Amino acid sequence: MDLAYLLRMKFGTSPHEPTPQQIQSISLEVKQLHRAGASLDLAKWHELVKKHCPSTGRWAYRGLDNSDLQALLALALQATESRAL
């Protein structure tokens, strides 16, 4: 699974969001918060995605959402690490 797909399913963004740039921005913020020991609960994830993806909450993908916050965290951290290489 990829981070864009999971974010789209979990937070109802349009089929064209998140873009690679939006994913990078979200991933960097997640990594900073994670390193600072901040809690990354559903509300915080929603806030971050909404900040970078204006279509958040406007789309519904029924029967497709089997993502969880741990998978989102792992993919977000992986996205920033792979770009650093």
TIDREN-44087 format. One record per residue: x, y, z of N, C-alpha, C in turn; residue number from 1. Coordinates in nm, 4 decimals, always signed. Layout:
{nu X	nv Y	nw Z	cau X	cav Y	caw Z	cu X	cv Y	cw Z	resi NUM} .
...
END
This chain:
{nu +0.0845	nv -0.1190	nw +0.0000	cau +0.0000	cav +0.0000	caw +0.0000	cu +0.0880	cv +0.1240	cw +0.0000	resi 1} .
{nu +0.0358	nv +0.2302	nw -0.0563	cau +0.1157	cav +0.3520	caw -0.0520	cu +0.0449	cv +0.4582	cw +0.0310	resi 2} .
{nu +0.1218	nv +0.5548	nw +0.0766	cau +0.0723	cav +0.6577	caw +0.1670	cu -0.0398	cv +0.7397	cw +0.1042	resi 3} .
{nu -0.0289	nv +0.7764	nw -0.0213	cau -0.1326	cav +0.8558	caw -0.0867	cu -0.2668	cv +0.7829	cw -0.0818	resi 4} .
{nu -0.2652	nv +0.6553	nw -0.1123	cau -0.3881	cav +0.5753	caw -0.1112	cu -0.4485	cv +0.5712	cw +0.0291	resi 5} .
{nu -0.3665	nv +0.5431	nw +0.1289	cau -0.4168	cav +0.5344	caw +0.2656	cu -0.4741	cv +0.6679	cw +0.3136	resi 6} .
{nu -0.4060	nv +0.7772	nw +0.2826	cau -0.4575	cav +0.9085	caw +0.3212	cu -0.5890	cv +0.9388	cw +0.2506	resi 7} .
{nu -0.5964	nv +0.9051	nw +0.1227	cau -0.7179	cav +0.9272	caw +0.0445	cu -0.8357	cv +0.8507	cw +0.1055	resi 8} .
{nu -0.8139	nv +0.7242	nw +0.1394	cau -0.9200	cav +0.6409	caw +0.1949	cu -0.9598	cv +0.6853	cw +0.3351	resi 9} .
{nu -0.8615	nv +0.7152	nw +0.4174	cau -0.8870	cav +0.7479	caw +0.5576	cu -0.9510	cv +0.8853	cw +0.5745	resi 10} .
{nu -0.9078	nv +0.9830	nw +0.4941	cau -0.9503	cav +1.1204	caw +0.5162	cu -1.0357	cv +1.1787	cw +0.4043	resi 11} .
{nu -1.0733	nv +1.0991	nw +0.3073	cau -1.1680	cav +1.1416	caw +0.2054	cu -1.1200	cv +1.2561	cw +0.1184	resi 12} .
{nu -0.9956	nv +1.2480	nw +0.0732	cau -0.9472	cav +1.3502	caw -0.0199	cu -0.9910	cv +1.3132	cw -0.1615	resi 13} .
{nu -0.9792	nv +1.4083	nw -0.2514	cau -1.0175	cav +1.3825	caw -0.3902	cu -0.9243	cv +1.2781	cw -0.4520	resi 14} .
{nu -0.9639	nv +1.2209	nw -0.5642	cau -0.8772	cav +1.1230	caw -0.6306	cu -0.7423	cv +1.1806	cw -0.6734	resi 15} .
{nu -0.7301	nv +1.3118	nw -0.6797	cau -0.6054	cav +1.3750	caw -0.7228	cu -0.5204	cv +1.4243	cw -0.6067	resi 16} .
{nu -0.5676	nv +1.4011	nw -0.4857	cau -0.4908	cav +1.4389	caw -0.3676	cu -0.4708	cv +1.3152	cw -0.2811	resi 17} .
{nu -0.3662	nv +1.3091	nw -0.2068	cau -0.2566	cav +1.4046	caw -0.2005	cu -0.1591	cv +1.3887	cw -0.3167	resi 18} .
{nu -0.1043	nv +1.5013	nw -0.3558	cau -0.0009	cav +1.5029	caw -0.4594	cu +0.1322	cv +1.4638	cw -0.3959	resi 19} .
{nu +0.2332	nv +1.4342	nw -0.4759	cau +0.3651	cav +1.4044	caw -0.4180	cu +0.4167	cv +1.5178	cw -0.3278	resi 20} .
{nu +0.3912	nv +1.6411	nw -0.3654	cau +0.4352	cav +1.7536	caw -0.2830	cu +0.3592	cv +1.7576	cw -0.1508	resi 21} .
{nu +0.2293	nv +1.7313	nw -0.1551	cau +0.1496	cav +1.7287	caw -0.0330	cu +0.1935	cv +1.6146	cw +0.0580	resi 22} .
{nu +0.2218	nv +1.5000	nw -0.0001	cau +0.2705	cav +1.3863	caw +0.0786	cu +0.4021	cv +1.4221	cw +0.1467	resi 23} .
{nu +0.4905	nv +1.4852	nw +0.0749	cau +0.6191	cav +1.5250	caw +0.1316	cu +0.5986	cv +1.6204	cw +0.2495	resi 24} .
{nu +0.5114	nv +1.7179	nw +0.2334	cau +0.4856	cav +1.8146	caw +0.3410	cu +0.4241	cv +1.7472	cw +0.4632	resi 25} .
{nu +0.3267	nv +1.6613	nw +0.4400	cau +0.2634	cav +1.5890	caw +0.5506	cu +0.3662	cv +1.5007	cw +0.6198	resi 26} .
{nu +0.4447	nv +1.4284	nw +0.5415	cau +0.5446	cav +1.3366	caw +0.5973	cu +0.6481	cv +1.4093	cw +0.6817	resi 27} .
{nu +0.6919	nv +1.5240	nw +0.6359	cau +0.7903	cav +1.6004	caw +0.7127	cu +0.7326	cv +1.6462	cw +0.8463	resi 28} .
{nu +0.6087	nv +1.6923	nw +0.8458	cau +0.5462	cav +1.7344	caw +0.9715	cu +0.5252	cv +1.6161	cw +1.0650	resi 29} .
{nu +0.4840	nv +1.5024	nw +1.0109	cau +0.4649	cav +1.3829	caw +1.0925	cu +0.5976	cv +1.3416	cw +1.1557	resi 30} .
{nu +0.7012	nv +1.3441	nw +1.0773	cau +0.8322	cav +1.3052	caw +1.1289	cu +0.8773	cv +1.3990	cw +1.2412	resi 31} .
{nu +0.8568	nv +1.5292	nw +1.2235	cau +0.8937	cav +1.6252	caw +1.3276	cu +0.8140	cv +1.6010	cw +1.4554	resi 32} .
{nu +0.6848	nv +1.5800	nw +1.4422	cau +0.6006	cav +1.5545	caw +1.5583	cu +0.6383	cv +1.4236	cw +1.6267	resi 33} .
{nu +0.6644	nv +1.3211	nw +1.5476	cau +0.7019	cav +1.1910	caw +1.6015	cu +0.8328	cv +1.2007	cw +1.6794	resi 34} .
{nu +0.9302	nv +1.2696	nw +1.6235	cau +1.0584	cav +1.2877	caw +1.6922	cu +1.0442	cv +1.3674	cw +1.8212	resi 35} .
{nu +0.9482	nv +1.4605	nw +1.8231	cau +0.9252	cav +1.5433	caw +1.9417	cu +0.8431	cv +1.4692	cw +2.0474	resi 36} .
{nu +0.7962	nv +1.3503	nw +2.0133	cau +0.7190	cav +1.2704	caw +2.1073	cu +0.5727	cv +1.3079	cw +2.1149	resi 37} .
{nu +0.5249	nv +1.3837	nw +2.0174	cau +0.3842	cav +1.4254	caw +2.0155	cu +0.2938	cv +1.3071	cw +1.9829	resi 38} .
{nu +0.1726	nv +1.3131	nw +2.0331	cau +0.0735	cav +1.2107	caw +2.0052	cu +0.0170	cv +1.2310	cw +1.8642	resi 39} .
{nu +0.0198	nv +1.1264	nw +1.7849	cau -0.0341	cav +1.1333	caw +1.6486	cu -0.1650	cv +1.0552	cw +1.6426	resi 40} .
{nu -0.2661	nv +1.1107	nw +1.7059	cau -0.3969	cav +1.0469	caw +1.7059	cu -0.4743	cv +1.0849	cw +1.5794	resi 41} .
{nu -0.5942	nv +1.0337	nw +1.5677	cau -0.6738	cav +1.0576	caw +1.4477	cu -0.6993	cv +1.2066	cw +1.4253	resi 42} .
{nu -0.7259	nv +1.2791	nw +1.5315	cau -0.7526	cav +1.4236	caw +1.5187	cu -0.6304	cv +1.4978	cw +1.4650	resi 43} .
{nu -0.5124	nv +1.4612	nw +1.5117	cau -0.3891	cav +1.5273	caw +1.4651	cu -0.3635	cv +1.4929	cw +1.3189	resi 44} .
{nu -0.3821	nv +1.3663	nw +1.2813	cau -0.3665	cav +1.3269	caw +1.1412	cu -0.4629	cv +1.4062	cw +1.0534	resi 45} .
{nu -0.5891	nv +1.4173	nw +1.0973	cau -0.6890	cav +1.4900	caw +1.0194	cu -0.6460	cv +1.6356	cw +1.0022	resi 46} .
{nu -0.5987	nv +1.6963	nw +1.1087	cau -0.5524	cav +1.8355	caw +1.1034	cu -0.4390	cv +1.8525	cw +1.0024	resi 47} .
{nu -0.3429	nv +1.7615	nw +1.0044	cau -0.2292	cav +1.7698	caw +0.9116	cu -0.2727	cv +1.7503	cw +0.7665	resi 48} .
{nu -0.3564	nv +1.6520	nw +0.7433	cau -0.4014	cav +1.6249	caw +0.6066	cu -0.4856	cv +1.7415	cw +0.5554	resi 49} .
{nu -0.5749	nv +1.7928	nw +0.6390	cau -0.6598	cav +1.9061	caw +0.5995	cu -0.5750	cv +2.0290	cw +0.5678	resi 50} .
{nu -0.4692	nv +2.0495	nw +0.6434	cau -0.3789	cav +2.1635	caw +0.6223	cu -0.3173	cv +2.1600	cw +0.4824	resi 51} .
{nu -0.2846	nv +2.0420	nw +0.4351	cau -0.2136	cav +2.0285	caw +0.3081	cu -0.3020	cv +1.9849	cw +0.1907	resi 52} .
{nu -0.4190	nv +1.9303	nw +0.2198	cau -0.5094	cav +1.8806	caw +0.1147	cu -0.6472	cv +1.9446	cw +0.1325	resi 53} .
{nu -0.6763	nv +2.0488	nw +0.0560	cau -0.8035	cav +2.1200	caw +0.0714	cu -0.9285	cv +2.0343	cw +0.0526	resi 54} .
{nu -0.9177	nv +1.9239	nw -0.0193	cau -1.0367	cav +1.8412	caw -0.0447	cu -1.0678	cv +1.7443	cw +0.0689	resi 55} .
{nu -0.9931	nv +1.7460	nw +0.1757	cau -1.0125	cav +1.6532	caw +0.2873	cu -1.1579	cv +1.6552	cw +0.3352	resi 56} .
{nu -1.2141	nv +1.5354	nw +0.3468	cau -1.3496	cav +1.5202	caw +0.3973	cu -1.4592	cv +1.5377	cw +0.2943	resi 57} .
{nu -1.4253	nv +1.5651	nw +0.1725	cau -1.5272	cav +1.5894	caw +0.0693	cu -1.5588	cv +1.4664	cw -0.0146	resi 58} .
{nu -1.4808	nv +1.3610	nw +0.0004	cau -1.5010	cav +1.2391	caw -0.0779	cu -1.5221	cv +1.1218	cw +0.0170	resi 59} .
{nu -1.5966	nv +1.0225	nw -0.0278	cau -1.6194	cav +0.9013	caw +0.0509	cu -1.5875	cv +0.7799	cw -0.0352	resi 60} .
{nu -1.5097	nv +0.6925	nw +0.0209	cau -1.4731	cav +0.5682	caw -0.0471	cu -1.5236	cv +0.4543	cw +0.0396	resi 61} .
{nu -1.6403	nv +0.4060	nw +0.0109	cau -1.7044	cav +0.3052	caw +0.0944	cu -1.6468	cv +0.1668	cw +0.0724	resi 62} .
{nu -1.6284	nv +0.0984	nw +0.1842	cau -1.5836	cav -0.0396	caw +0.1791	cu -1.4362	cv -0.0557	cw +0.1465	resi 63} .
{nu -1.3628	nv +0.0524	nw +0.1345	cau -1.2224	cav +0.0412	caw +0.0974	cu -1.1265	cv +0.0751	cw +0.2112	resi 64} .
{nu -1.1763	nv +0.1337	nw +0.3192	cau -1.0878	cav +0.1817	caw +0.4239	cu -1.0575	cv +0.0731	cw +0.5260	resi 65} .
{nu -0.9411	nv +0.0142	nw +0.5151	cau -0.8955	cav -0.0791	caw +0.6163	cu -0.7571	cv -0.0371	cw +0.6655	resi 66} .
{nu -0.7319	nv +0.0927	nw +0.6590	cau -0.6051	cav +0.1468	caw +0.7047	cu -0.6116	cv +0.1752	cw +0.8536	resi 67} .
{nu -0.4945	nv +0.1940	nw +0.9132	cau -0.4907	cav +0.2348	caw +1.0526	cu -0.3796	cv +0.3370	cw +1.0716	resi 68} .
{nu -0.3767	nv +0.3976	nw +1.1876	cau -0.2808	cav +0.5049	caw +1.2122	cu -0.1370	cv +0.4554	cw +1.2138	resi 69} .
{nu -0.1123	nv +0.3330	nw +1.2572	cau +0.0240	cav +0.2801	caw +1.2581	cu +0.0778	cv +0.2639	cw +1.1161	resi 70} .
{nu -0.0067	nv +0.2193	nw +1.0254	cau +0.0353	cav +0.2065	caw +0.8859	cu +0.0646	cv +0.3434	cw +0.8267	resi 71} .
{nu -0.0184	nv +0.4428	nw +0.8587	cau +0.0058	cav +0.5792	caw +0.8109	cu +0.1383	cv +0.6316	cw +0.8632	resi 72} .
{nu +0.1641	nv +0.6117	nw +0.9917	cau +0.2887	cav +0.6583	caw +1.0512	cu +0.4089	cv +0.5922	cw +0.9846	resi 73} .
{nu +0.4051	nv +0.4626	nw +0.9681	cau +0.5169	cav +0.3905	caw +0.9074	cu +0.5440	cv +0.4396	cw +0.7654	resi 74} .
{nu +0.4403	nv +0.4582	nw +0.6870	cau +0.4587	cav +0.5045	caw +0.5497	cu +0.5050	cv +0.6493	cw +0.5434	resi 75} .
{nu +0.4550	nv +0.7333	nw +0.6333	cau +0.4981	cav +0.8732	caw +0.6351	cu +0.6449	cv +0.8842	cw +0.6721	resi 76} .
{nu +0.6876	nv +0.8073	nw +0.7709	cau +0.8282	cav +0.8089	caw +0.8103	cu +0.9157	cv +0.7518	cw +0.6996	resi 77} .
{nu +0.8701	nv +0.6477	nw +0.6348	cau +0.9435	cav +0.5868	caw +0.5244	cu +0.9568	cv +0.6829	cw +0.4075	resi 78} .
{nu +0.8525	nv +0.7613	nw +0.3804	cau +0.8560	cav +0.8564	caw +0.2686	cu +0.9632	cv +0.9613	cw +0.2871	resi 79} .
{nu +0.9804	nv +1.0105	nw +0.4073	cau +1.0826	cav +1.1123	caw +0.4308	cu +1.2217	cv +1.0515	cw +0.4284	resi 80} .
{nu +1.2358	nv +0.9271	nw +0.4768	cau +1.3652	cav +0.8620	caw +0.4755	cu +1.4113	cv +0.8290	cw +0.3342	resi 81} .
{nu +1.3210	nv +0.7857	nw +0.2484	cau +1.3604	cav +0.7500	caw +0.1117	cu +1.3993	cv +0.8734	cw +0.0320	resi 82} .
{nu +1.3423	nv +0.9885	nw +0.0638	cau +1.3790	cav +1.1123	caw -0.0069	cu +1.5131	cv +1.1651	cw +0.0418	resi 83} .
{nu +1.5531	nv +1.1271	nw +0.1630	cau +1.6795	cav +1.1748	caw +0.2181	cu +1.7984	cv +1.1024	cw +0.1576	resi 84} .
{nu +1.7732	nv +0.9869	nw +0.0964	cau +1.8834	cav +0.9079	caw +0.0396	cu +1.9380	cv +0.9645	cw -0.0852	resi 85} .
END
